[in-house]
Amino acid sequence: MSHVISKKDIINYYDLTFFEYNFILGLGSHLGMHYGYYDNNHKTYAEANRNLNCMIAKLANVTKGMKVLDAGCGVGGSVIWLAKNIGAEAIGITLSKTQVEKAKMFAQKYEVRNLTQFMVGDYTHTKFPDKSFDVVWAIESVCHAKEKLDFIKESYRILKPGGCLIVSDGFIKKRKITDSEKELIRKWLMGWKVPSLEYMDQFIEKMKSVGFKNIHKKDVSENVMPFSKRLYKWAKILNPIAQVLRFLGIFSRVNTGNVIAAAGQYPALKQGLWQYGIVWGRK
């Protein structure tokens, strides 16, 4: 189940929906644009957002001075967190020039410009030399890749020997999907400009085929459920407003599609159609 999504579609999506992300997520306090990781000690969205960064850093064994690439960095949340909390030398790439500009502004605000870099780039075809990074880190960005294998191959190329690739993202879970379930997934993925999701085991097999070893996986669907539900509730409230704004020409089809997608992701998660997982392995 795949859809034709261009790089321009992805750029337009993030540029046009920044207001919605900022309104619902309150980016100023954490800069994260992802589901977060909720547990007994992290119950607010800002806490869960930072907690996911912390968990991924621990799983990848990120330490001070390491060189980390955030592949699909958004407005710089994880890069800035890595620099400020660990002292890693972090580089973020994104397709969106607008996101790069915002990320640089936030890095200046949080006083980590000396440890961070942001640039426009495609994580399936970067310009970095071989063996450049200790860690390649991707939170909810690999889903946008048309061919996930291209991302995996490029990550392997630019990682140092022993370096870690870690991916935190959505994966298809249910094997036999009905027509109504396919339609639910289609509206969700199309709205977020995601061409397709893979089964977690399928993704792992591709990592193995490229040469990654010591591969691990972790299903954290229950830990993202609070935000998934919250996003769903917001979407149900905002959908009629979004439709009016679309009629008035204030919202684009991209904006309304984003709201529809936000409403669809939660029932799809509750029904077990997809799962949220973390996969990591070493070169």
Order of alpha helices (4+ residues) and beta strands (2+ residues): alpha-alpha-alpha-beta-alpha-beta-alpha-beta-beta-alpha-beta-alpha-alpha-beta-alpha-alpha-beta
